[in-house]
Amino acid sequence: MKKTFFASDFHLGIDGHLPARERERQVVRWLDAVAPEADAVYLVGDLFEFWFEYRKVVPKGFSRFLGKLAELRDGGLPVHVFTGNHDLWMFGYFEEEFGIPVYTKPIQIELQGKSFFIGHGDGLGPNDKGYKFMKKVFTNPLNQWLFRWFHPDLGMRLAGFSSQASRDAMPDEERYWLGPEREWLVQYANRKISRGVEPDYFIFGHRHLAVDWLLQNGRSRYINLGEWIFSPSYAVFDGTQLELCFFEGDGKVARNW
């Protein structure tokens, strides 16, 4: 039986446990490794440290990754992409160039008899009010139109500075598992359950921690896909079970079962 693969938060364009270009090669190796047994691949946001599509210009670089996506799609493998907080500004290039659907909001789907609620995770839950405000600013069509008037070199420089400042401002405590009472994506999933939305799996990225957590109804699981800057992790669903794995390395999964 074919498998479904999920990954997020590659953050291509910045260094981490590997230099940026070598991590791009690592992502390509992962895609090569999973493609033969994949029924579909879901890339759940923050694929790039920054991405903005001008009408006739896309960011320089990422040729290995983008070329691999083109190869997989030309070979018939379904690939699905979600925007994240670092790559909000996708305006048709992936659909037109690769035939890859791009989702800007969470979706709920069924895969091989199991239900999945999938989204990047940014701006969800009871907290993160500052980001929620900024997301409204960044997704405002007028603001996007104004940003297009910056020369791409200047626009990319400003965006890179903003991304790094945001990363530096993250409190140290948020780099670790905070427990279900303080993890806002767990709170968000439990709130959805209390309102009658009870998928088998909530799949998110954004949090940069690999998590497999049984939720309040005792059946649904919150899965966070982790990140690839320091500890490349992904999830695979074989039609019966979903498992969090690490590619070319080891890592820890926060779990309660």
N, C-alpha and C positions, 0 to 999 in steps of 0.2 A: 504494500500500500504506500502511495506517495505521502510525503510529509510536508507540513507547512512550517516555514521558518519566519522568525520575527527578530529584528534587531533595531537599535536606535542609537542616537548620540555618538556617531562616528566623530563629529566635530573636525572634519577634514579641513586642513589649513593651519592648524597649530600643532606644536610639538607636545609630546606626552611621554609615555614609556618608550616610544620610538619617535624618531624625527617624523615630521608631518608626511613627507613623501613615502617613507617606509611604512607608516601606518596605512596609507592609501593602498600600497601594495598588499598589506596584510588583509585589508577588507576585500580586495580583489581575490586573494587566495581563498578566503572564506566563501565568497560567492562561487568560485570554481569548485570548492569542495562540496557545497550543498546542492548545487544545481542538478546533478544527475538523479537525485532522489527527491527533488522538490516538486510539489504540486503548485506552490506559489510562494513568493517572498514578500513580506511586509516590512517596509523600512519606515520606522515610526518616529520620524522627526529629528531635527538637529543633525542632519547628515553633514552639514557644513558648519564651520564656525561663523561664516556669514555668507549670505547669498541674496543678491538682488538682481532681478532681470530688468534691464532697460529694453526698450523696444527692439533694438538691433544688437544689443551687447549682453553677454553673460559673463560672470566672473572668470578671469584667467585661471588656468590650472585644472586639476581634477580630471585630466584626460584619460588616465587609466581607469578610474572609477566610472566615468561617463561612457567610455568605450565598452566596458564590461556590461553595463546596463543595456546598451544598444545590442550587444551580441546576444545577451540572454533573451531580450524581447524578440529579436529577429529569429531566434530559435524556438519561439513559441511559449516561453515561460512567463506566466503572469507575474508582474511586479507591481506592487502598490506602494505609494509614497504618501506620507503625512508631513505637513509642515510643522515645524517646531518654533520655539521662540527665537532661534538663531537663523532660521530660514523661512520666515513668514512670507517673504516677497517672491513667491512663485506665481507667475502670471501666464502660464501656457506653454513654456518651453518644453517641459517634460512630456506633456500630452502630445504636442505637435512633433517633437523630434523623436521620441521613443515610444509613443503610444502608451504611456504610463499614467494611470489616473492619479491625481493629487487631491488629497482630502485636507480641508482646512479645519474641520470639526471632527469630533469622535463619531464613529459609526458602530452599528451593531449588526453583526452578520452571523450566519451559521456555517460551520465547516465540519463536514463529516459527522453530522448529528449533534455537535456541540455548539453552544452559542458563545460568541465573543463580543465584548465591548472594547473597541480599540481607539486610542487617541494618544497624542504626545503627552498630555497631562498638564501643560502650562496653563495657568489661569483658572484651574479647577479647584474645588475645595473652598473652605471657609476663609482662608488667609490669602497672602500674596496680593493684598489690595493695591500696593504700589505698582506691581507688574500688570495687574488687570487694567489699571488706568493707562499705563504706557502702551499696552497692547491695543487699546482703543485708538490711541494716538497713531501708532504705527500702521494700523489697518485702515485708517481713514483714507478714502480715495483721494481727497484733496492733498493730504500730506504726502501720499505716495507720488502724486503728480508733481508736487513741489520738489521732492527729493530727486526726481528724474532730471531736474535742471542742473544738479551738481554734475560736474565732469566726473566720469566713472573713477578716475584715479583719486579724486578728492572724496567722493562718496564712499569708496572702499576704505580709505584711510580713516575717515570719521567713524565708520561702522566698526572697524577693527579696534579702535580706541574704546568705543562704547562697550564692545563685547568683553574686552579685557578688564575694564573698570567694573563691569557687572560681576565678573568672576572673582575679582579681588575683594569685592564687597560682601561675598557670601560669608555668613558667620561660620566659625569653625565647627560649631555643634551640628550644623546642617550637613556636614560631610559624613555623618554617621547615622545609623538607624536610631530614631527617636522614640520608638514604641508606638503602638496603634493609636494611643490617645493623642499623640502629637503629630503623627504623619497625616498630612492633609489629604493625600490621595486615598489613603485608607478611609478617612472620614467621608470623602466624596463618594467612594464606592458603597460604603455602608448606608449613606443617605439615599443613593439610588435604589438600593435593595429595599429600604423602608418604604419607598414609593412604588414598589412593584416591579422594578427592573432587576431581574435576577439572572444574569448570564452565568454560564459556567466559569468564564474567565474575564476579568478586567485586565487588559493589556495596556501598560503605559511605559513611557520612557521618562525623560526630563529629570528624574530624581538622582540619577547617577549612582544608584545602588541596585544590586541584584536582589530582588525580594520575591518570595513565594509565600503569601500569607492567606490563611483561611479566614474568611470574613464572618460577620455576625450571624448569618443564616446557617452556618455550618456546612455549606455546600460550595458557594462561589469562592473563587480564589483571585486575590489581587497579585498580579505578576508585574514586577518592574524589570525592564530589560537591562538595566545597568548602563554602562558606557564603555567606550573603546579608547579613551585617552590613556588610561592606566591599566584597566583590567577587562579586556574584550569579552563581552558576554552576549549571549543570544538565547532564544527559546526555540524549541522544536516541538511540534505537535504531530504525533504519529497516527492520529485517528482515534486513539484511546486515551493516551496520557500526554501531558505537557511537561517538559523538563527544561530547566535552566542549565545552560552549559557554558564552558569557557573555551575560547579558541586559542590554541598555541600558548597555553598558560593555565594557571590555577587562580581561583578566587573563592570568595565566601558568599553564600546566599543566606539572607535573613529569612527564616521560616519558623512557623509555629506548629508544624505537623510532622 
